[in-house]
Amino acid sequence: MSISCKVNLSKVPNDNSSYTLKATTQECINVAERLLVPQVYSVEIEMRLSHINPTWQLEGTIFSKMQQVCSRTGSPFDAETKADFWIILSDSELPDEEKDVEVLTNSEADLSDLALQYLALETPTSPIAPEALERTSDNSLLGHHKDSWHSKLSKLKKTTSSIT
């Protein structure tokens, strides 16, 4: 089971309720499986729930430290992710399409699961290690390919000009 913070919304007071959750080792393993990453070292969720009749507003931040695999080099690297979220919880559809609305089927909501959805959105599916980005930006990875491309283009231009 992943991190869980089930709240019965019918019992939430009208003032703000704050929650801070830290994942256990087993919960980190479960989050890693959910995110399809080799390892999650830590997950911390800070959130506040407010009852704004007839809806509830959930806002907060989820922080994580995890190991990912570079899509360019295949090497593992450590990364930190921070995802802010703001969700309206409602028991019915709302007309305002610009808001992120989670329609509930009953009065119980797993707040941490909602936050983890935002972490999943912030976790890249094809991550690139910072070292690979640095090598790309100074052309050391692309340099040989770039020179090869330029020489082939140059030869093509010479061939084309000699034909005409």
Buried (B, 14 or more C-beta within 10 A) or exposed (E): EBBEBEBEBEEBEEEEBEBEBEBEEEBBBBBBEBBEBEBBBBBBBBBEBBBEEEBBBBBBBBBBBBBBBBEBBEEEBEBEBEBEBEBBBBBEEEEEEEEEBBEBEEEEBBBBBBBBBBBBEBBEEEBBBEEBEEBEEEEEBEEEEEEEEEEEEEEEEEEEEEEE
